[in-house]
Amino acid sequence: MIQTLQTTPKIDSVQPVGETRLLIRFRNGEQRTYDCGPLLSRPEFHLLTSPAFFRAVQVDAGGHGISWNDDIDLSEYELWNNGEPVASSAMPAGVPVSRR
């Protein structure tokens, strides 16, 4: 029997939702929410406590992750595996998305 490796889908868009959550749309059409709250206690993610900085999130070139600056980023693997699936009907209509 041949097994195929399942690859992590690339990211199409990211949108901040609330103070610590992100809504990520993947290129396979699925969406997941990711809670950044647990990361805020780590020194390398401290800047995310600033609402303006948190909202500045963008998709990295090629959809391989998201980032806020050169030092703060998350991979598509992390977001896919640790995000919570969202039903497509739960996505707010007409809400702008951030793409790079």
C-alpha positions as CSV (number, residue, x, y, z in Angstrom):
1,M,0.0,0.0,0.0
2,I,1.3,3.4,-0.9
3,Q,0.9,6.2,1.6
4,T,1.1,9.8,0.6
5,L,2.4,12.5,2.8
6,Q,-0.2,15.1,3.5
7,T,1.2,18.6,3.1
8,T,0.1,21.5,5.1
9,P,-2.0,23.9,3.0
10,K,-0.6,27.4,2.4
11,I,-2.3,30.4,3.8
12,D,-4.5,32.6,1.6
13,S,-5.4,35.3,4.2
14,V,-5.3,36.3,7.8
15,Q,-7.6,38.5,9.8
16,P,-7.4,39.6,13.5
17,V,-10.5,38.7,15.4
18,G,-10.7,40.3,18.8
19,E,-7.6,41.0,21.0
20,T,-5.8,37.7,20.6
21,R,-7.4,35.6,17.9
22,L,-6.7,35.2,14.2
23,L,-9.0,33.9,11.4
24,I,-6.8,32.1,8.8
25,R,-8.1,31.1,5.4
26,F,-6.0,28.4,3.8
27,R,-5.7,27.9,0.0
28,N,-7.6,24.6,0.2
29,G,-10.7,26.7,1.2
30,E,-10.7,25.7,4.9
31,Q,-10.6,28.3,7.7
32,R,-9.2,28.0,11.2
33,T,-9.1,30.3,14.2
34,Y,-5.8,30.5,16.2
35,D,-5.6,32.0,19.7
36,C,-2.4,33.9,20.2
37,G,-3.2,34.5,23.9
38,P,-1.0,31.7,25.2
39,L,2.0,33.2,23.3
40,L,1.7,36.6,25.0
41,S,3.5,35.4,28.1
42,R,6.6,34.6,26.1
43,P,9.1,37.5,25.7
44,E,9.5,37.0,22.0
45,F,5.8,37.6,21.4
46,H,5.3,40.5,23.9
47,L,4.7,43.1,21.1
48,L,1.5,41.3,20.3
49,T,-0.1,42.8,23.4
50,S,-0.3,46.1,21.5
51,P,-3.6,46.1,19.6
52,A,-2.3,48.2,16.7
53,F,0.7,45.9,16.3
54,F,-1.4,42.7,16.6
55,R,-3.7,44.0,13.8
56,A,-0.7,44.6,11.5
57,V,-0.4,40.8,10.8
58,Q,0.3,39.8,7.2
59,V,0.6,36.7,5.2
60,D,4.2,35.8,4.2
61,A,5.1,35.6,0.6
62,G,4.1,32.2,-0.8
63,G,1.6,31.6,2.1
64,H,4.2,29.8,4.2
65,G,3.2,31.6,7.4
66,I,2.2,34.9,8.9
67,S,4.3,37.6,10.4
68,W,4.1,40.9,12.2
69,N,7.8,41.8,11.6
70,D,11.1,40.1,10.9
71,D,11.2,38.6,14.4
72,I,7.6,37.6,15.1
73,D,6.0,35.0,12.9
74,L,4.0,31.8,12.9
75,S,4.3,29.0,10.3
76,E,1.4,27.5,8.3
77,Y,2.1,24.2,10.1
78,E,1.5,25.8,13.5
79,L,-1.6,27.6,12.4
80,W,-3.1,24.5,10.6
81,N,-2.3,22.0,13.4
82,N,-3.1,24.1,16.4
83,G,-5.9,26.2,14.9
84,E,-9.6,25.3,15.4
85,P,-11.6,24.5,12.3
86,V,-14.3,27.0,11.4
87,A,-17.4,26.3,9.4
88,S,-17.4,28.5,6.3
89,S,-20.8,30.0,7.3
90,A,-19.1,31.4,10.4
91,M,-16.9,33.7,8.4
92,P,-18.1,37.3,8.6
93,A,-19.2,38.6,5.2
94,G,-17.5,41.6,3.7
95,V,-14.7,41.7,6.2
96,P,-11.4,42.8,4.6
97,V,-8.5,40.3,4.7
98,S,-4.8,40.9,4.9
99,R,-2.6,39.5,2.2
100,R,1.0,40.1,1.2
